[in-house]
């Protein structure tokens, strides 16, 4: 029975990956078909299977649906009024051009995780290209830190959308991962940037002629202009300096840019710290709740957007955010359905027997499953949720820290993004890279981050 169950799992998860990658079926259908196939092949009754699908979908939406929705809305509102540009440029002024790779890696992993991944990539890529040009560095020296910072911000810290989904899978409070997430993401980003830049610049892994599109490799402005959002282009005859001056006048102050993030962090941290100091009240319980904190942050972003964009402008942005969040919620919820079906197959007893000999093995398995799924289907969220769904039923029995389980899944979900990942092709276009160059930046940098994060998670498990 144990061998059969493992074989079924392997077949189902390979099948899910093939449906998404080869047949081009939307992940929602692939995950549903995989859950049904897994349940039927392992003896789950039809009635139990249907109940599990509905239960998992509804349970995960109840846990994180509103959090993800508010996070995406807040992020897109912030992006609309230039918050990301202001935050990045302010940190660059602190780090200087020489430290610019660290500025991007740290900013994207720790300061802007609430902003939707694709939106953040479109906004930040032109800035990174300009900084690389001004600093006289290969574009890869900035592109890699952007890639790994985006991955860490989405999958390792609160309120990254993938991380919020992971929390729902194990029914954890965001406060449980707030500090551990930052404690992992920031040193990971710094260490990975150092190793990555060493490989690219010192060891000579980058060849502009082969790794960049011709216009970009020549150092011209054509590719930079093409990769710049329309609102930054003021005409074919405009100089880079003029464009920069116009952008500077349009950008908000640093305080205004980070105000929504500050609101969220202050409320969440207060809700965690003050009760431990003996300060309790119903008002504090309300304001410290993650959903209320995110609502407050979204309202702060909304107020700023209204002031800078007008009522009609903010309305359009919120509508776009709601359209964007629909896909995220649907796929996330169906992954929850798969998790409940997994729990109903009896995998708990099998995994307990396999893992009881060595408590470090489960974290490795979680990372490996998430890494394989990420490499196969491209998405952080589905990759991490699949890994958590497999190990979730036995977390308590094995005495594992739920926080480390989630961080291991998040680390694995950062590994190996390539051709099956939509963001891979966006990244290629926005940075003016060849496919080879995109593999050396997007794929390599995120994979390095993934391995380093795994090592730190295992070290934390041994120490703690």
Rosetta blueprint (number, residue, H / E / L):
1 X L
2 X H
3 X H
4 X H
5 X H
6 X H
7 X H
8 X H
9 X H
10 X H
11 X H
12 X H
13 X H
14 X H
15 X H
16 X H
17 X H
18 X H
19 X H
20 X H
21 X H
22 X L
23 X L
24 X L
25 X L
26 X L
27 X H
28 X H
29 X H
30 X H
31 X H
32 X H
33 X H
34 X H
35 X H
36 X H
37 X H
38 X H
39 X H
40 X H
41 X H
42 X L
43 X L
44 X L
45 X L
46 X H
47 X H
48 X H
49 X H
50 X H
51 X H
52 X H
53 X H
54 X H
55 X H
56 X H
57 X H
58 X H
59 X H
60 X H
61 X H
62 X H
63 X H
64 X H
65 X H
66 X H
67 X H
68 X H
69 X H
70 X H
71 X H
72 X H
73 X H
74 X H
75 X H
76 X H
77 X H
78 X H
79 X H
80 X H
81 X L
82 X L
83 X H
84 X H
85 X H
86 X H
87 X H
88 X H
89 X H
90 X H
91 X H
92 X H
93 X H
94 X H
95 X H
96 X L
97 X L
98 X L
99 X L
100 X H
101 X H
102 X H
103 X H
104 X H
105 X H
106 X H
107 X H
108 X H
109 X H
110 X H
111 X L
112 X L
113 X L
114 X L
115 X L
116 X L
117 X H
118 X H
119 X H
120 X H
121 X H
122 X H
123 X H
124 X H
125 X H
126 X H
127 X H
128 X H
129 X H
130 X H
131 X H
132 X H
133 X H
134 X H
135 X H
136 X L
137 X L
138 X L
139 X L
140 X H
141 X H
142 X H
143 X H
144 X H
145 X H
146 X H
147 X H
148 X H
149 X H
150 X H
151 X H
152 X H
153 X H
154 X H
155 X H
156 X L
157 X L
158 X L
159 X L
160 X L
161 X H
162 X H
163 X H
164 X H
165 X H
166 X H
167 X H
168 X H
169 X H
170 X L
171 X L
172 X L
173 X L
174 X H
175 X H
176 X H
177 X H
178 X H
179 X H
180 X H
181 X H
182 X H
183 X H
184 X H
185 X H
186 X H
187 X H
188 X H
189 X H
190 X H
191 X H
192 X H
193 X H
194 X H
195 X H
196 X H
197 X H
198 X H
199 X H
200 X H
201 X H
202 X H
203 X L
204 X L
205 X L
206 X L
207 X L
208 X H
209 X H
210 X H
211 X H
212 X E
213 X L
214 X H
215 X H
216 X H
217 X H
218 X L
219 X L
220 X L
221 X L
222 X H
223 X H
224 X H
225 X H
226 X H
227 X L
228 X L
229 X L
230 X H
231 X H
232 X H
233 X L
234 X L
235 X L
236 X L
237 X L
238 X L
239 X L
240 X H
241 X H
242 X H
243 X H
244 X H
245 X H
246 X H
247 X H
248 X H
249 X H
250 X H
251 X L
252 X L
253 X L
254 X H
255 X H
256 X H
257 X H
258 X H
259 X H
260 X H
261 X H
262 X H
263 X H
264 X H
265 X H
266 X H
267 X H
268 X H
269 X H
270 X H
271 X H
272 X H
273 X H
274 X H
275 X H
276 X H
277 X L
278 X L
279 X L
280 X L
281 X L
282 X H
283 X H
284 X H
285 X H
286 X H
287 X H
288 X H
289 X L
290 X H
291 X H
292 X H
293 X H
294 X H
295 X H
296 X H
297 X H
298 X H
299 X H
300 X H
301 X H
302 X H
303 X H
304 X H
305 X H
306 X H
307 X H
308 X H
309 X H
310 X H
311 X H
312 X H
313 X H
314 X H
315 X H
316 X H
317 X H
318 X H
319 X H
320 X H
321 X H
322 X H
323 X H
324 X H
325 X H
326 X H
327 X H
328 X H
329 X H
330 X H
331 X H
332 X H
333 X H
334 X H
335 X H
336 X H
337 X H
338 X H
339 X H
340 X H
341 X H
342 X H
343 X H
344 X H
345 X L
346 X L
347 X H
348 X H
349 X H
350 X H
351 X H
352 X H
353 X H
354 X H
355 X H
356 X L
357 X L
358 X L
359 X L
360 X L
361 X H
362 X H
363 X H
364 X H
365 X H
366 X H
367 X H
368 X H
369 X H
370 X H
371 X H
372 X H
373 X H
374 X H
375 X H
376 X H
377 X H
378 X L
379 X L
380 X H
381 X H
382 X H
383 X H
384 X H
385 X H
386 X H
387 X H
388 X H
389 X H
390 X H
391 X H
392 X H
393 X L
394 X L
395 X L
396 X L
397 X L
398 X L
399 X L
400 X L
401 X L
402 X H
403 X H
404 X H
405 X H
406 X H
407 X H
408 X H
409 X H
410 X H
411 X H
412 X H
413 X L
414 X L
415 X L
416 X L
417 X L
418 X L
419 X L
420 X L
421 X L
422 X H
423 X H
424 X H
425 X H
426 X H
427 X H
428 X H
429 X H
430 X H
431 X H
432 X L
433 X E
434 X L
435 X H
436 X H
437 X H
438 X H
439 X H
440 X H
441 X H
442 X H
443 X H
444 X H
445 X H
446 X H
447 X H
448 X H
449 X H
450 X H
451 X H
452 X H
453 X H
454 X H
455 X H
456 X H
457 X H
458 X H
459 X H
460 X H
461 X H
462 X H
463 X H
464 X L
